[in-house]
Amino acid sequence: IMAIIDEEQNRKNSQWNSSNRPRNLISNLVASLDDDSSTKIRLTPKEVFDEVSLSILAGFETTSTALSWFIFYMTKYPEIQEKIKTE
């Protein structure tokens, strides 16, 4: 995760300007590391690490749970399974 954050910081330093700033979670969190005095709220590198870790873990858990329930219900309703296969 630190490699992802470092990569985004390097990208930020070399490519970002006000017109092409990426709009994703990691980019926004890395932008909060700035020492820009106009920004009142800043995150520490550890806080950015924690936020990215939590997002990855939460995304993995919810996706795997949803897929597990989907597979379970498809075994219970073969007629729906057939419609999905046909489609």
PyMOL commands that set and color helices and strands:
alter all, ss='L'
color gray80, all
select helices_A, chain A and resi 2-15+25-31+45-76+78-86
alter helices_A, ss='H'
color red, helices_A
deselect
rebuild
show_as cartoon
